[in-house]
Protein backbone atom coordinates (compact mmCIF):
# COMPACT_ATOMS: atom_id res chain seq x y z
CA UNK A 1 0.00 0.00 0.00
CA UNK A 2 2.79 2.45 0.92
CA UNK A 3 4.58 1.47 -2.25
CA UNK A 4 1.53 2.45 -4.33
CA UNK A 5 1.25 5.77 -2.50
CA UNK A 6 4.94 6.46 -3.16
CA UNK A 7 4.50 5.79 -6.89
CA UNK A 8 1.45 8.08 -6.93
CA UNK A 9 3.42 10.91 -5.20
CA UNK A 10 6.33 10.37 -7.61
CA UNK A 11 4.02 10.53 -10.66
CA UNK A 12 2.31 13.63 -9.26
CA UNK A 13 5.71 15.24 -8.69
CA UNK A 14 6.74 14.45 -12.27
CA UNK A 15 3.51 15.92 -13.62
CA UNK A 16 4.02 19.12 -11.60
CA UNK A 17 7.67 19.34 -12.73
CA UNK A 18 6.68 18.79 -16.36
CA UNK A 19 3.96 21.46 -16.06
CA UNK A 20 6.44 23.98 -14.59
CA UNK A 21 9.02 23.29 -17.30
CA UNK A 22 6.33 23.64 -19.97
CA UNK A 23 5.13 26.91 -18.46
CA UNK A 24 8.68 28.33 -18.36
CA UNK A 25 9.28 27.27 -21.98
CA UNK A 26 6.05 28.87 -23.16
CA UNK A 27 6.92 32.14 -21.39
CA UNK A 28 10.44 32.08 -22.90
CA UNK A 29 9.02 31.49 -26.40
CA UNK A 30 6.51 34.35 -26.04
CA UNK A 31 9.25 36.72 -24.84
CA UNK A 32 11.58 35.66 -27.67
CA UNK A 33 8.85 36.16 -30.28
CA UNK A 34 8.20 39.65 -28.86
CA UNK A 35 11.91 40.48 -29.09
CA UNK A 36 12.11 39.20 -32.66
CA UNK A 37 9.03 41.24 -33.63
CA UNK A 38 10.61 44.31 -32.09
CA UNK A 39 13.83 43.69 -34.04
CA UNK A 40 11.84 43.56 -37.27
CA UNK A 41 10.38 47.02 -36.62
CA UNK A 42 11.91 49.90 -38.49
CA UNK A 43 11.97 53.66 -38.13
CA UNK A 44 12.71 56.12 -40.92
CA UNK A 45 14.31 59.50 -40.44
CA UNK A 46 14.65 62.21 -43.08
CA UNK A 47 16.77 65.36 -42.61
CA UNK A 48 16.40 68.63 -44.49
CA UNK A 49 20.14 68.56 -45.26
CA UNK A 50 22.41 66.48 -43.05
CA UNK A 51 22.28 64.91 -39.60
CA UNK A 52 25.56 66.54 -38.50
CA UNK A 53 25.68 69.76 -36.50
CA UNK A 54 28.91 71.75 -36.40
CA UNK A 55 29.23 74.84 -34.20
CA UNK A 56 32.19 77.16 -33.67
CA UNK A 57 33.08 79.79 -31.07
CA UNK A 58 32.89 82.67 -33.60
CA UNK A 59 29.84 84.33 -32.07
CA UNK A 60 28.09 83.06 -28.93
CA UNK A 61 24.42 84.11 -28.88
CA UNK A 62 21.67 84.54 -26.31
CA UNK A 63 19.00 81.94 -25.60
CA UNK A 64 16.33 84.35 -26.87
CA UNK A 65 18.00 84.60 -30.28
CA UNK A 66 18.82 80.87 -30.34
CA UNK A 67 15.26 79.78 -29.57
CA UNK A 68 13.82 81.98 -32.32
CA UNK A 69 16.50 81.32 -34.98
CA UNK A 70 14.77 80.44 -38.28
CA UNK A 71 17.80 79.06 -40.11
CA UNK A 72 18.58 82.18 -42.16
CA UNK A 73 20.54 85.41 -41.81
CA UNK A 74 23.37 84.14 -39.63
CA UNK A 75 26.90 83.17 -40.59
CA UNK A 76 27.50 79.44 -40.99
CA UNK A 77 28.44 77.41 -37.88
CA UNK A 78 27.24 80.04 -35.41
CA UNK A 79 23.81 78.52 -34.93
CA UNK A 80 22.21 75.44 -36.48
CA UNK A 81 18.60 74.86 -37.49
CA UNK A 82 17.78 71.26 -38.40
CA UNK A 83 14.41 70.01 -39.58
CA UNK A 84 13.82 66.28 -39.63
CA UNK A 85 10.90 63.88 -39.88
CA UNK A 86 10.57 60.54 -38.10
CA UNK A 87 8.20 58.02 -39.68
CA UNK A 88 6.87 54.74 -38.32
CA UNK A 89 6.33 52.48 -41.37
CA UNK A 90 5.25 49.55 -39.18
CA UNK A 91 1.80 48.11 -38.53
CA UNK A 92 2.12 48.67 -34.78
CA UNK A 93 2.95 51.48 -32.39
CA UNK A 94 6.65 52.09 -31.62
CA UNK A 95 8.58 53.91 -28.95
CA UNK A 96 11.62 55.79 -30.24
CA UNK A 97 14.53 57.80 -28.91
CA UNK A 98 16.25 60.74 -30.55
CA UNK A 99 19.82 60.84 -29.40
CA UNK A 100 22.93 62.88 -30.12
CA UNK A 101 26.44 61.56 -30.49
CA UNK A 102 29.45 63.83 -30.17
CA UNK A 103 31.92 63.67 -33.03
CA UNK A 104 35.47 63.73 -31.73
CA UNK A 105 38.07 65.71 -33.64
CA UNK A 106 41.63 66.83 -33.07
CA UNK A 107 40.71 70.46 -32.44
CA UNK A 108 39.89 72.17 -29.18
CA UNK A 109 36.32 71.56 -28.11
CA UNK A 110 33.84 74.03 -26.75
CA UNK A 111 32.66 72.74 -23.37
CA UNK A 112 29.41 70.78 -23.72
CA UNK A 113 27.77 72.91 -21.01
CA UNK A 114 27.90 75.86 -23.46
CA UNK A 115 26.15 74.02 -26.32
CA UNK A 116 22.46 74.96 -26.11
CA UNK A 117 19.66 72.84 -27.59
CA UNK A 118 16.01 73.64 -28.25
CA UNK A 119 13.66 71.03 -29.74
CA UNK A 120 10.24 71.95 -31.14
CA UNK A 121 7.53 70.42 -33.29
CA UNK A 122 6.73 71.68 -36.80
CA UNK A 123 4.57 74.48 -35.34
CA UNK A 124 7.47 75.68 -33.18
CA UNK A 125 5.88 74.42 -29.96
CA UNK A 126 8.54 73.18 -27.55
CA UNK A 127 8.65 69.42 -27.04
CA UNK A 128 8.28 67.99 -23.54
CA UNK A 129 11.37 68.85 -21.52
CA UNK A 130 12.08 71.96 -23.62
CA UNK A 131 9.17 74.15 -22.48
CA UNK A 132 10.98 75.55 -19.42
CA UNK A 133 12.56 79.02 -19.57
CA UNK A 134 16.02 77.51 -18.88
CA UNK A 135 17.41 76.08 -22.11
CA UNK A 136 19.02 72.63 -21.96
CA UNK A 137 22.69 72.23 -22.77
CA UNK A 138 24.32 69.19 -24.32
CA UNK A 139 25.89 68.53 -20.92
CA UNK A 140 22.44 68.47 -19.21
CA UNK A 141 21.15 65.58 -21.33
CA UNK A 142 21.13 62.02 -19.98
CA UNK A 143 23.93 59.73 -21.16
CA UNK A 144 22.84 56.46 -22.76
CA UNK A 145 24.61 53.52 -21.12
CA UNK A 146 24.19 51.25 -24.14
CA UNK A 147 25.30 53.95 -26.62
CA UNK A 148 28.72 55.19 -25.43
CA UNK A 149 29.21 58.90 -25.99
CA UNK A 150 25.53 59.46 -26.76
CA UNK A 151 22.99 61.72 -25.06
CA UNK A 152 19.22 61.31 -25.02
CA UNK A 153 17.49 64.32 -26.56
CA UNK A 154 13.89 63.12 -26.63
CA UNK A 155 11.76 59.99 -26.21
CA UNK A 156 8.35 59.54 -27.81
CA UNK A 157 5.77 57.22 -29.37
CA UNK A 158 4.49 56.96 -32.93
CA UNK A 159 1.32 55.15 -34.00
CA UNK A 160 1.38 52.87 -37.04
CA UNK A 161 2.28 54.81 -40.22
CA UNK A 162 2.50 58.09 -38.28
CA UNK A 163 5.11 60.78 -39.00
CA UNK A 164 6.31 63.59 -36.78
CA UNK A 165 8.37 66.61 -37.77
CA UNK A 166 10.94 68.15 -35.43
CA UNK A 167 13.07 71.29 -35.45
CA UNK A 168 16.32 71.27 -33.47
CA UNK A 169 18.07 74.56 -32.85
CA UNK A 170 21.56 74.63 -31.36
CA UNK A 171 24.02 77.39 -30.56
CA UNK A 172 26.92 78.40 -28.31
CA UNK A 173 25.74 80.17 -25.13
CA UNK A 174 26.48 83.87 -24.75
CA UNK A 175 28.21 83.10 -21.43
CA UNK A 176 31.04 81.46 -23.35
CA UNK A 177 34.31 83.41 -23.13
CA UNK A 178 35.57 84.37 -26.57
CA UNK A 179 38.97 83.14 -27.67
CA UNK A 180 41.21 83.87 -30.64
CA UNK A 181 41.70 80.14 -31.10
CA UNK A 182 39.17 78.29 -33.23
CA UNK A 183 37.14 75.97 -31.04
CA UNK A 184 34.25 73.84 -32.15
CA UNK A 185 31.70 71.23 -31.11
CA UNK A 186 30.05 68.79 -33.48
CA UNK A 187 27.55 65.99 -33.11
CA UNK A 188 25.11 64.00 -35.16
CA UNK A 189 21.45 63.19 -34.63
CA UNK A 190 20.17 59.64 -34.68
CA UNK A 191 16.95 57.78 -33.89
CA UNK A 192 16.38 54.27 -32.64
CA UNK A 193 13.44 52.13 -31.59
CA UNK A 194 13.34 51.59 -27.86
Buried (B, 14 or more C-beta within 10 A) or exposed (E): EEEEEEEEEEEEEEEEEEEEEEEEEEEEEEEEEEEEEEEEBEBEBEEEEEBEBBBBBBBBBBBEBBBEBEBEEBEEBBBBBBBBBBBBBBEEEBBBBBBBBBBEEEEEBBBBEBBBBBBBEEEEEBBEBBEEEEBBBBEBBEEBEEBEEBBBBBBBEBEEEBEBBBBBBBBBBBEBEEEEEEBBBBBBBBBBBE
